[in-house]
Amino acid sequence: MFRFVPSASMKVELLPGQEKWLSTPEKIAKQTQRPDVEAFAIYRGEELVGFALLRQLEDDTWFLWDYAIGKDCQNQGLGTAALEELIALFQREKGLKKMVTTYLWGNGPAKQLYEKVGFRQFQVWDEPGCHEVDLEYIPAPVGREEKGATL
């Protein structure tokens, strides 16, 4: 349903105020130069719907650094569906066994999306200048039906 096209920048338009939850365009451009980082424009057919930036932490573990769905594509289930497809793609092609991510306190849409996909909270940071929640997702092995099974 989705195509993940390598991209060095985020091209989707966000709703006002959403940019504060993501890396700056300059940081995204810098991070995409790293050999352990992959970034994608997410398309449904010919329509650009989102952006994903991931960093490989270990052979089988990836950090979802930035994930965004364009303002005209939000609240349609596309964020959930695209993330599930991205995880499945990384399982098949990269040997992914675990994906981790964070969201900042107050970002309710991110919390809802990640929980819907099956991410589970494993750490909370509540310190001066840092208020975030760390999440992990351990997908079922390829070929098994259970979603989010713990290995």
CORRACOR-V278490 format. One record per residue. N is the residue number from 0. BURIAL is 1 if it has 9 or more other ideal C-beta (glycine too) atoms within 8 Angstrom, else 0. Layout:
n=(N N)
burial=(BURIAL BURIAL)
//
This chain:
n=(0 1 2 3 4 5 6 7 8 9 10 11 12 13 14 15 16 17 18 19 20 21 22 23 24 25 26 27 28 29 30 31 32 33 34 35 36 37 38 39 40 41 42 43 44 45 46 47 48 49 50 51 52 53 54 55 56 57 58 59 60 61 62 63 64 65 66 67 68 69 70 71 72 73 74 75 76 77 78 79 80 81 82 83 84 85 86 87 88 89 90 91 92 93 94 95 96 97 98 99 100 101 102 103 104 105 106 107 108 109 110 111 112 113 114 115 116 117 118 119 120 121 122 123 124 125 126 127 128 129 130 131 132 133 134 135 136 137 138 139 140 141 142 143 144 145 146 147 148 149 150)
burial=(0 1 0 1 0 0 1 0 1 1 0 1 0 1 0 0 0 1 0 0 0 1 1 0 0 0 0 1 1 0 1 1 0 0 0 0 1 0 1 1 1 1 1 1 0 0 0 1 1 1 1 1 1 1 1 1 0 0 0 0 1 1 1 1 1 1 1 1 1 1 1 0 1 1 0 0 0 1 1 1 1 1 1 1 1 1 1 1 1 1 1 0 0 1 0 1 1 1 1 1 1 0 1 1 0 0 1 0 0 1 1 0 1 1 0 0 1 1 1 0 0 0 0 0 1 0 0 0 0 0 0 1 1 1 1 1 1 1 1 1 0 0 0 0 0 0 0 1 1 0 0)
//
